[in-house]
Amino acid sequence: SKASMSALSAKVLAAQDSMDAKVTQMITAEQSADESCHSSLYRFQNAMNQLHFQLNMSYSVETTLVEEITAEEAIIKDLEERINKKHAEYEQRLKECAEAKA
């Protein structure tokens, strides 16, 4: 009968509406999860960039320190050579003085 067809048709439409609502809900949830994941990845990328920047800064500071230490070691070596030379001159003068007295 027409009434039962109309009732059946209404049930089909209601089921479709319900299914559409569920699909929309699933898509919305999926989009929300994607946005959350994207946000987490973005934060992670920022953290990685910050670490990379800090690493480069540390490397730069370390390189500068190595250069300064190398320069200071060269100065120390030069002073050491000068001291040794003066010491040798002093020993030679002592020897000459001792020979002159003898």
C-alpha positions in Angstrom: 0.0 0.0 0.0 0.9 3.6 -0.4 1.1 4.3 3.3 3.5 1.4 4.0 5.7 2.6 1.0 5.7 6.1 2.3 6.6 4.8 5.8 9.4 2.7 4.3 10.6 5.6 2.2 10.7 7.8 5.4 12.7 5.1 7.2 15.2 4.9 4.3 15.5 8.7 4.3 16.0 8.7 8.1 18.6 6.0 7.8 20.4 7.9 5.0 20.3 11.1 7.2 21.7 9.1 10.1 24.4 7.6 7.9 25.3 11.1 6.5 25.5 12.4 10.1 27.8 9.6 11.1 30.1 10.0 8.0 30.2 13.8 8.7 31.1 13.1 12.3 33.9 10.6 11.2 35.3 13.1 8.7 35.2 15.9 11.3 37.0 13.6 13.8 39.6 12.6 11.2 40.2 16.3 10.3 40.6 17.2 13.9 43.1 14.3 14.4 45.0 15.4 11.3 45.2 19.0 12.6 46.3 17.8 16.0 49.0 15.6 14.4 50.1 18.5 12.1 50.3 20.8 15.1 52.5 18.2 17.0 54.7 17.8 14.0 55.1 21.6 13.7 56.0 21.9 17.4 58.5 19.0 16.9 60.0 20.7 13.9 60.4 24.0 15.8 62.0 22.1 18.7 64.4 20.4 16.2 65.2 23.8 14.6 65.9 25.3 18.1 68.2 22.4 19.0 70.0 22.7 15.7 70.5 26.5 16.3 71.8 25.8 19.8 74.2 23.1 18.5 75.5 25.5 15.9 76.0 28.2 18.5 77.8 25.7 20.8 80.0 24.6 17.9 80.8 28.2 17.1 81.8 28.9 20.7 83.8 25.8 20.8 85.6 26.7 17.6 86.4 30.1 18.9 87.7 28.6 22.2 89.9 26.2 20.3 91.3 29.0 18.2 92.0 31.1 21.4 93.6 28.1 23.1 95.8 27.4 20.1 96.9 31.1 20.0 97.6 31.0 23.8 99.6 27.8 23.4 101.7 29.4 20.7 102.4 32.4 23.1 103.3 30.0 25.9 105.7 28.0 23.7 107.3 31.2 22.6 107.8 32.4 26.2 109.1 29.0 27.1 111.7 29.2 24.3 112.7 32.7 25.4 113.0 31.6 29.1 115.2 28.6 28.0 117.4 30.9 25.9 117.8 33.4 28.8 118.6 30.5 31.1 121.2 29.2 28.7 122.7 32.7 28.4 122.7 32.9 32.3 124.4 29.5 32.6 127.0 30.6 30.0 127.8 33.8 31.9 128.1 31.9 35.2 130.6 29.6 33.5 132.5 32.5 32.0 132.6 34.2 35.4 133.9 31.1 37.1 136.6 30.7 34.4 137.6 34.3 34.8 138.0 33.9 38.5 140.1 30.7 38.2 
